[in-house]
Amino acid sequence: MLLVTPERPAAIENIRRASAEGRFNDSVEPLDPVLDPEELKADILRYVARLDSPVFAMKNFLARLIVDGWMHRFSEGIDEIIGLEKLSGLQGPAFVTASHFNPFDSGILRTLSRLSGRDRLVAVSQGANFRMPGLNGFVLRNIDVIPLLGEPSYMNGPFRALLQRHLDKGRFILIYPEQSMWFNYRKPRPGKRGAYLFAAQHRLPVIPTFAQLQEYGGESAPGFGNVRVVLHVLDPLYPDPSRTDRENSFALCRQDYEARVACYERCYGKPLDYSFTPWDIAGWRGNTDSFPICRKK
């Protein structure tokens, strides 16, 4: 079962509009915080500065406990991982790519990391997540993340150092190449090439995944059915040593998207079509009677 919050209908309408216009990386959450860039930068630098403190260690332990508890209560025995054997010969660190469809969708990816023999999964996270309220905000501020900030001095300094720190420990680095969260959206979206540039620069594999969302009866909230995740682990992708980092980043980005599209079409038995229908949002009981006609982009 996946988390459903009251603003879902507004987010779904934003998804409908964005998909109709081909804006597949847009933020659609109506309650995303409006941030002051300097305050956000200060928040992120404070996070980096306290990573080795005892207080952060305790909060980090609690955040991981919350996520594990959520997985145990709502996902264990419900969600499924297919293709884990594809990682059997993979040693050391790697970049994992996935669709972002729920605030707690990294749970099953943490299970994947653990089953592959890694001690932690580390997610590259938008800095805006540090300003999220409530329990979700606490988890995002204290779980294993590498915060993003659109500032070259940060990306070339603290960000690179944090990334290397976790790669040196042999961990999987989770990146959402589609960038924004689209709630329970079933279709793969084109990604940005940042994740693949990191992989190319470090000469490390990319592990694409595809989350197949299945309804299984009952309701998780009024108007929303229960949804389980079947996570498909796809064939790892490797940078070509004969290509430049830039060339590899574009090639890996394209190969990842093509692999996810092929998996989508196998799972659902139909070609990918970006025309919006209620089915696109797994578990949604809504309709599009009031929506303008959405044409394929």
Secondary structure, DSSP 8 states (H G I E B T S, - for coil): -----TTHHHHHHHHHHHHHTT-TT----TT-----HHHHHHHHHHHHHTTTSHHHHHHHHHHHHHHHHHHHHHTTTT-EEE-GGGGTT--S-EEEE----STTTHHHHHHHHHHTT-S-EEEEEEGGGGG--HHHHHHHHHSSEEEE-S-HHHIIIIIHHHHHHHHTTT-EEEE-TT-S--TTB-S-----SHHHHHHHHHT--EEEEEEEEEEEEEEEETTEEEEEEEEEE---B---TTS-HHHHHHHHHHHHHHHHHHHHHHHHTS-------GGGBTTB----TTS------
